[in-house]
Amino acid sequence: MNNQLNSNTQAQAGKEESFWDDDLNKVIAAGLILILLFLIWRYKPWNLLFPAAEQASSAAVSSAKHGVSSATSAGLSVSEIVSLL
């Protein structure tokens, strides 16, 4: 009995415990990653770095919407507009 106890103790002493061995640590890490992704999606930090790109992209979208609405009012269907592209 004592030999078995000593062999178990030696086996545990040789093994280093990793951070990822504990399931709770995995759950906490996954939660922090999800929170970080949400904050990046919510606050869009690239708009702070490149404000002109945000304005240009919104202008391009509004221009495209105006072009499609003009073409549909001229009598073209959406499928015809797509085929022209």
N, C-alpha and C positions, 0 to 999 in steps of 0.2 A: 504494500500500500504506500509506504513511504517512498519507494523508488518511483512509483507512478506519479506521485505528487511532485517529486523533484524534476522528473522529465517534463511534466506539464509546465512547471515554473520556468525551466530553462528554455522551452520552446516559446513561451510568451515573452521572455526577456529578450530573445533574439529578434522578435518581430516588432518593427516600429509601426505605430498606429498612424494612419494617414488621416487628413482632414475629411476625405471623401468616404471613409469607412462608416461614418455615422449617418443614418438616414435623415435625421433632423437637420444636419448640416447641408445635405443636398436640397432639402425643401427650402431652407432659408436662402441658399444661394439662388435657387430658381425663382423664388419670390423677389429677391433683390434685382435680378435680371429683368423680370417682368415690369417692376416698378420703373427701372431705368428706361426700358423701351417705351413705356407709356409717357414718361416725362419728355423723352426726345420727340415722340409723336405729337404731344400736346403743345410744346413750346417751340418746336422747329428751330433749333439754334442756327441752322444754316441761313435762315432769313435775316438774322442779326449780322452774320458775316457778309452776306451778299444781298443787300436790300434791292439793288438794281435788278438782279435776276428775278426776284419775286414780282417786281412791278412789270418787267418784260413778259414774264410768263402769264400774268393775269391779263395784260394787254393783248397778248396773242390769243388767249382763250376767248376774250370778248370779241376780238376781231373775227375769229373763226365762227363764233355764234352768230354774229351779224351777217357774215357771208352766207351761212346756211339759211338764215331766215330770209335774206334777200332772194336767194335762189329758189326757195320754196314758194315765196310770194310771186315769183316770176313764172311759176307753173311747173317747175321741175320737182320730181319726187325725190325722196331721200336716196333711193337706190340708184337713180340716175346721177345724183350728185356724187355718190361713192364711186360709180363707174367712171366718172370724169377724173377722179383723183388717180 
